[in-house]
């Protein structure tokens, strides 16, 4: 199962076995994250949408492995502002690098980039579509906390309509016979296309509007923020922005193995009093992104 020179745009681009291959290698980077295996490689990070954790996680991963980073973190400073086409930008930058990591607000942009680039492309988020490297680090974290990936009860809370992290992770967990619990306002329910994928894989899912209806029965509670930037109408955002706020006292009588995850950034959907709970795992989850992205880039660049 060689991932050398492969792009990762959708989590479904990799088979279950290939995903597990990345996770297994990530375990070795967790033990030894500083190596010099990318010293001859240049990675371009193109972030046409604001990002902190994902961009810095990729750049930290490259730096710890001795690679070089070039990139764009502000679209206003790129030649796109001068009228250059997205196609020309990608084709040009692929001449300067061995691998492109891209985030873009438009769905399908990463797939298009992979089709015109002469080097592999990793999707770091395209609109409300997918975020496959977040999915891999989420899988790594779930396995780390539960000791397995199958036969788990997993709850997703918040913005399930626009939440690309949710879409990708649900699709990946369908490989492991999990039961899904979806908690959201009616306006932000999981898209039918993702539900169809669950049904196609003959998995179970349930929908709720209250977090209290599900919190005591799940192994993983995956919180998400209501994404203001996805709303065209600010009034609609104001109506539902505080729909779910997880507080420490809500964790009473939950399962001992429950772990709380969040793709970050957090706004107010998890109270800071939760941070001291042994069940809060979102900061370690963010750290795991470095190890998983080290593994992924090493395999795609053929150094592992």
Residue pairs with C-beta under 8 A, 6 or more apart in sequence:
1 15
1 17
1 18
1 21
3 14
3 18
3 21
3 22
3 296
3 299
3 300
4 299
4 300
4 301
4 302
5 120
5 300
5 302
6 13
6 14
6 120
6 300
7 13
7 114
7 117
7 120
7 121
7 122
7 300
8 14
8 120
8 121
8 122
8 123
8 132
8 133
8 296
8 300
9 110
9 111
9 114
9 121
9 123
9 126
9 130
9 132
10 111
10 123
10 130
10 132
10 168
11 19
11 130
11 132
11 135
11 136
11 168
11 169
11 171
11 172
12 171
13 132
14 22
14 132
16 175
16 176
19 136
19 139
19 172
19 175
21 299
22 136
22 292
22 295
22 296
22 299
23 136
23 139
23 140
23 143
23 292
23 295
25 295
25 298
25 299
25 304
26 136
26 140
26 288
26 291
26 292
26 294
26 295
27 291
28 295
29 35
29 290
29 291
29 294
29 295
29 298
30 288
30 291
33 64
33 290
33 291
33 294
34 64
34 65
35 64
35 65
35 66
36 65
36 66
37 65
37 66
37 298
37 303
37 304
38 62
38 65
38 66
38 67
38 297
38 298
38 301
38 303
39 66
39 67
41 62
41 67
41 68
41 98
41 99
41 301
41 303
42 67
42 68
42 69
42 70
42 96
42 97
42 98
42 99
43 58
43 62
43 67
43 68
43 69
43 70
43 97
43 98
43 99
43 100
43 101
43 297
44 69
44 70
44 71
44 93
44 94
44 96
44 97
44 99
44 100
44 101
45 55
45 58
45 59
45 69
45 70
45 71
45 72
45 73
45 101
45 124
46 71
46 72
46 89
46 90
46 93
46 100
46 101
46 102
46 103
46 104
47 54
47 55
47 71
47 72
47 73
47 102
47 103
47 124
48 72
48 75
48 78
48 80
48 102
48 103
48 104
48 105
48 109
49 103
49 104
49 105
49 125
51 73
51 103
51 124
51 125
52 265
53 264
53 265
53 286
53 289
54 103
54 124
54 125
54 131
54 133
54 134
54 289
55 73
55 103
55 124
57 286
57 289
57 290
57 293
58 101
58 124
58 133
58 293
58 297
59 69
59 71
60 290
61 289
61 290
61 291
61 293
61 294
61 297
62 68
62 69
62 297
63 69
64 290
64 294
65 294
65 297
65 298
67 297
70 93
70 96
70 97
71 101
72 78
75 81
78 84
78 89
79 89
80 86
80 89
86 109
86 112
86 113
87 112
87 116
90 100
90 102
90 112
90 113
90 116
90 117
90 121
91 116
91 117
91 118
93 100
94 100
94 116
94 117
94 118
94 119
95 118
97 119
98 119
98 301
99 119
99 120
99 121
99 122
99 297
99 300
99 301
100 113
100 117
100 119
100 120
100 121
100 122
101 121
101 122
101 124
102 109
102 110
102 113
102 121
102 122
102 123
102 124
102 126
103 123
103 124
103 125
103 126
104 110
104 113
104 125
104 126
104 127
105 126
105 127
106 126
106 127
107 126
107 127
107 128
107 129
108 126
108 127
108 129
109 126
109 127
110 121
110 123
110 124
110 126
110 130
111 123
111 126
113 121
114 120
114 121
114 123
120 300
120 301
122 132
122 133
122 296
122 297
122 300
123 130
123 131
123 132
123 133
124 131
124 133
125 131
125 134
125 164
126 164
127 164
128 161
128 162
128 163
128 164
128 167
128 230
129 164
129 167
130 164
130 167
130 168
131 164
131 165
131 168
131 263
132 168
133 289
133 292
133 293
133 296
134 164
134 165
134 168
134 169
134 263
134 289
135 165
135 168
135 169
135 171
135 172
136 172
136 292
136 296
137 285
137 288
137 289
137 291
137 292
137 293
138 165
138 169
138 172
138 222
138 261
138 263
138 285
139 149
139 169
139 172
139 173
140 288
140 291
140 292
141 259
141 261
141 281
141 284
141 285
141 288
142 149
142 152
142 154
142 220
142 259
142 261
143 149
144 284
144 288
145 220
145 257
145 259
145 281
146 152
146 219
146 220
146 257
146 259
149 173
149 176
149 178
150 176
150 177
150 178
151 176
151 177
151 178
152 173
152 176
152 178
152 179
152 219
152 220
153 178
153 179
153 181
153 217
153 218
153 219
153 220
154 173
154 178
154 179
154 180
154 181
154 218
154 219
154 220
154 222
155 180
155 181
155 182
155 183
155 211
155 214
155 215
155 218
155 220
155 221
155 222
156 163
156 166
156 169
156 170
156 180
156 181
156 182
156 183
156 184
156 190
156 222
156 224
157 183
157 184
157 211
157 221
157 222
157 223
157 224
157 244
157 246
157 269
158 183
158 184
158 188
158 223
158 224
158 225
158 226
158 243
158 244
158 269
159 166
159 184
159 188
159 224
159 225
159 226
159 227
159 230
160 166
160 182
160 184
160 188
160 189
160 190
160 191
160 224
161 184
161 187
161 188
161 189
161 190
161 191
162 188
162 227
162 230
163 224
163 227
165 224
165 263
166 190
166 194
166 222
166 224
167 191
167 194
169 222
170 180
170 190
170 194
170 197
170 198
171 194
171 197
173 180
174 197
174 198
174 201
174 203
175 201
177 203
178 203
179 203
179 204
179 205
179 206
180 198
180 203
180 204
180 205
180 206
181 205
181 206
181 208
181 214
181 217
181 218
182 189
182 190
182 205
182 206
182 207
182 208
183 207
183 208
183 209
183 210
183 211
183 213
183 214
183 244
184 190
184 207
184 209
184 243
185 209
185 240
185 243
186 209
187 236
187 240
188 226
188 240
189 207
190 207
195 205
198 205
206 214
208 214
211 244
211 246
211 250
212 250
215 221
215 250
215 251
215 254
216 253
216 254
216 255
217 255
218 255
218 258
219 255
219 257
219 258
219 259
220 258
220 259
220 261
221 246
221 258
221 259
221 260
221 261
222 261
222 262
223 244
223 246
223 260
223 261
223 262
223 266
223 269
223 270
223 282
224 262
224 263
224 269
225 262
225 265
225 266
225 267
225 269
226 237
226 240
226 241
226 243
226 267
226 269
228 234
228 237
228 241
231 237
242 268
244 269
245 268
245 269
245 270
245 271
246 260
246 269
246 270
246 271
246 274
247 271
247 273
247 274
248 271
248 273
248 274
248 276
248 277
251 258
251 274
251 277
251 279
254 279
258 279
259 279
259 280
259 281
260 270
260 274
260 277
260 279
260 280
260 281
260 282
261 281
261 282
261 285
262 269
262 270
262 282
262 285
263 285
264 282
264 286
266 282
270 280
270 282
274 280
275 283
295 304
298 304
